Amino acid sequence: MPVLKMVLPERAQTIVDFQPDPALQDRIDELAHKSTEGELTADEQAEYAGYVRANKFIAILRRQAERSLSSAVGGHE
């Protein structure tokens, strides 16, 4: 069962359009840079891993939402 089936279909565009809070995105970018440089503390590694997991989940939701919108436009949902 696609993950999006658990979400109201009318919310699909909201999911596709989702953008993180700018301050949160800055923090993720900072952690990503430190990760690339091998400079993360243990706490930062755990924090960054959480953001990576959340990003994967959001990506799955976004793909499902895009498919839902495409099939709705095509008329076969």
Helices and strands as residue ranges (DSSP letters): G 3-6, G 9-11, H 12-17, H 22-36, H 42-74
